């Protein structure tokens, strides 16, 4: 007589053996994904074919889809490729995100150094949204610029592509901000600084870390 008992997971109702097996598969998939990401950024850039392959891989490996970093990558890459084209801004954002995910860039260290490396307003101002105009630059940890724009618009604000005399806030995304002066989003920061330094424009330069406190 076989007295062997199959113990079930109370949450899923699935046998624990099956649950452990599924977890191991997901873990292996995450390791593979990290390896793929490292390979993609090894040459210093991301191309359309790599983004297409990354999306296809995540869709084919659903066991890892709800685990970090696949859960972050999947929604972002899917959004980027919704129109079938990975434009230059999206390439830059995806490369920076992959770099951060694979350990090539430490977001916490970036935040800590922002005050000394970026021309942020000190002390940072309180942020109002209703009828205020925002400009975005850099790569955001909370999502794509489209998502950040929707958050601002949902609170009554408006986003513009470049800072002008009517802009109230320039928000700098955390990821990749350390080397802003050498990056493609550095020009927006320079424009905001020029406007602010005239003394005639009230534009405020703030970090994503500060902005998100008011969402």
C-alpha positions as CSV (number, residue, x, y, z in Angstrom):
1,X,0.0,0.0,0.0
2,X,1.3,3.4,-1.0
3,X,1.1,5.8,2.0
4,X,2.7,8.6,0.1
5,X,0.9,11.9,0.6
6,X,0.7,14.8,-1.9
7,X,0.8,18.0,0.1
8,X,-0.9,21.0,-1.6
9,X,-0.1,24.7,-1.5
10,X,-2.9,26.3,0.5
11,X,-2.9,29.4,-1.8
12,X,-2.9,27.8,-5.2
13,X,-4.3,24.3,-4.4
14,X,-1.4,22.9,-6.5
15,X,0.9,20.2,-5.2
16,X,4.0,21.6,-3.6
17,X,6.2,19.6,-5.9
18,X,4.6,21.2,-8.9
19,X,4.9,24.7,-7.2
20,X,8.6,24.2,-6.5
21,X,9.2,23.0,-10.1
22,X,7.4,26.1,-11.5
23,X,9.4,28.4,-9.3
24,X,12.6,26.9,-10.4
25,X,11.6,27.3,-14.1
26,X,10.8,30.9,-13.5
27,X,14.1,31.4,-11.7
28,X,16.0,29.9,-14.6
29,X,14.1,32.1,-17.0
30,X,14.9,35.2,-15.0
31,X,18.6,34.3,-15.1
32,X,18.4,33.8,-18.8
33,X,16.6,37.1,-19.3
34,X,19.4,38.9,-17.3
35,X,21.9,37.3,-19.5
36,X,20.1,38.4,-22.7
37,X,19.9,41.9,-21.4
38,X,23.6,42.0,-20.6
39,X,24.3,40.8,-24.2
40,X,22.1,43.4,-25.7
41,X,23.8,46.3,-24.0
42,X,27.3,45.0,-24.4
43,X,27.9,47.1,-27.6
44,X,26.5,50.3,-26.0
45,X,23.3,50.5,-27.9
46,X,19.9,48.9,-28.6
47,X,18.4,48.2,-32.1
48,X,14.9,47.4,-33.2
49,X,15.6,43.7,-33.7
50,X,16.8,43.3,-30.1
51,X,13.7,45.0,-28.7
52,X,11.5,42.7,-30.9
53,X,13.4,39.6,-29.8
54,X,13.1,40.7,-26.1
55,X,9.3,41.2,-26.4
56,X,9.0,37.8,-28.1
57,X,11.1,36.1,-25.5
58,X,9.0,37.4,-22.6
59,X,5.7,36.5,-24.3
60,X,7.1,33.0,-24.8
61,X,8.2,32.7,-21.2
62,X,5.2,33.6,-19.2
63,X,6.4,31.8,-16.0
64,X,8.7,34.7,-15.5
65,X,6.3,37.4,-16.7
66,X,5.2,38.4,-13.2
67,X,8.6,38.5,-11.6
68,X,11.1,41.3,-11.6
69,X,12.6,42.4,-13.9
70,X,10.4,40.8,-16.5
71,X,7.3,42.5,-15.1
72,X,8.9,45.9,-15.6
73,X,10.5,45.1,-19.0
74,X,7.4,43.5,-20.5
75,X,5.1,46.5,-20.0
76,X,7.7,49.0,-21.1
77,X,8.9,47.1,-24.3
78,X,5.3,46.3,-25.2
79,X,4.4,50.0,-25.0
80,X,7.5,51.0,-27.0
81,X,6.7,48.6,-29.8
82,X,2.9,49.3,-29.9
83,X,3.4,51.2,-33.1
84,X,5.9,48.7,-34.5
85,X,8.8,51.2,-34.4
86,X,11.4,51.7,-31.7
87,X,12.4,55.4,-32.1
88,X,15.6,57.0,-30.9
89,X,14.2,58.2,-27.6
90,X,12.8,54.8,-26.9
91,X,16.1,53.1,-27.8
92,X,17.9,55.4,-25.3
93,X,15.3,54.8,-22.6
94,X,15.4,51.0,-23.1
95,X,19.2,50.9,-23.1
96,X,19.3,52.8,-19.8
97,X,16.6,50.6,-18.2
98,X,18.5,47.4,-19.3
99,X,21.7,48.9,-17.9
100,X,20.0,49.6,-14.5
101,X,18.4,46.2,-14.4
102,X,21.6,44.3,-15.0
103,X,23.5,46.2,-12.4
104,X,25.3,48.5,-14.7
105,X,23.8,51.5,-13.0
106,X,22.7,52.0,-9.4
107,X,19.6,54.1,-9.2
108,X,20.0,54.8,-5.5
109,X,23.5,56.1,-6.0
110,X,22.2,58.3,-8.9
111,X,19.5,59.8,-6.6
112,X,22.0,60.5,-3.9
113,X,24.3,62.4,-6.3
114,X,21.7,64.3,-8.2
115,X,21.8,67.4,-6.0
116,X,25.5,68.0,-6.7
117,X,25.4,66.9,-10.4
118,X,22.2,68.6,-11.5
119,X,21.1,72.2,-11.3
120,X,18.1,71.4,-9.2
121,X,16.2,74.1,-7.3
122,X,17.3,74.2,-3.7
123,X,15.2,73.9,-1.6
124,X,12.9,72.0,-3.8
125,X,9.5,73.7,-4.3
126,X,6.0,72.4,-3.5
127,X,4.5,71.2,-6.7
128,X,1.1,72.3,-8.0
129,X,-0.6,70.6,-11.0
130,X,-3.8,72.4,-11.9
131,X,-3.1,74.6,-14.9
132,X,0.7,74.2,-14.6
133,X,3.0,73.4,-17.5
134,X,5.6,70.6,-17.2
135,X,8.5,69.5,-19.4
136,X,10.0,66.0,-19.0
137,X,13.6,64.9,-19.6
138,X,15.6,61.8,-18.9
139,X,14.4,58.3,-18.2
140,X,11.8,57.7,-15.4
141,X,11.7,54.8,-12.9
142,X,7.9,55.1,-12.7
143,X,7.4,54.4,-16.3
144,X,7.7,55.8,-19.8
145,X,7.3,59.5,-20.5
146,X,3.9,58.8,-21.9
147,X,2.8,57.3,-18.5
148,X,4.4,60.3,-16.6
149,X,2.5,62.7,-18.9
150,X,-0.8,60.9,-18.2
151,X,-0.2,61.1,-14.5
152,X,0.4,64.9,-14.8
153,X,-2.6,65.4,-17.0
154,X,-4.8,63.4,-14.7
155,X,-4.0,66.0,-12.0
156,X,-4.8,69.0,-14.2
157,X,-1.4,69.7,-15.6
158,X,-0.1,69.9,-19.1
159,X,3.2,68.6,-20.7
160,X,5.3,70.3,-23.4
161,X,8.2,68.9,-25.4
162,X,10.7,71.6,-24.6
163,X,10.9,74.3,-21.9
164,X,9.6,77.8,-22.7
165,X,8.9,81.0,-20.8
166,X,5.5,79.6,-19.9
167,X,6.9,76.3,-18.4
168,X,6.5,75.9,-14.6
169,X,8.5,72.8,-14.0
170,X,11.2,70.7,-15.7
171,X,11.2,67.2,-14.2
172,X,14.4,65.2,-14.6
173,X,14.0,61.4,-14.6
174,X,16.3,59.5,-12.2
175,X,17.7,56.9,-14.4
176,X,20.8,58.1,-16.3
177,X,20.8,61.5,-14.8
178,X,24.3,61.4,-13.4
179,X,25.9,62.1,-16.8
180,X,23.3,64.5,-17.9
181,X,25.7,67.0,-19.4
182,X,26.8,64.4,-22.0
183,X,23.4,63.0,-22.7
184,X,20.7,63.8,-25.3
185,X,18.4,65.2,-22.6
186,X,21.1,67.6,-21.4
187,X,19.9,70.3,-23.8
188,X,16.5,70.6,-22.2
189,X,18.2,71.1,-18.8
190,X,20.5,73.8,-20.3
191,X,17.5,75.6,-21.9
192,X,15.7,75.6,-18.5
193,X,18.8,76.9,-16.8
194,X,19.1,79.7,-19.3
195,X,15.4,80.6,-18.8
196,X,15.7,80.5,-15.0
197,X,18.9,82.5,-14.9
198,X,17.3,85.4,-16.7
199,X,15.3,86.1,-13.5
200,X,12.2,86.7,-15.6
201,X,11.0,83.2,-15.8
202,X,9.8,81.1,-12.8
203,X,10.6,77.7,-14.2
204,X,11.6,75.2,-11.5
205,X,14.1,72.4,-12.1
206,X,13.2,69.3,-10.0
207,X,14.0,65.6,-9.8
208,X,11.7,62.7,-10.3
209,X,12.3,61.7,-6.7
210,X,10.9,65.0,-5.5
211,X,8.0,65.2,-8.1
212,X,6.7,61.8,-7.2
213,X,6.1,62.8,-3.6
214,X,3.2,65.0,-4.8
215,X,1.5,62.3,-7.0
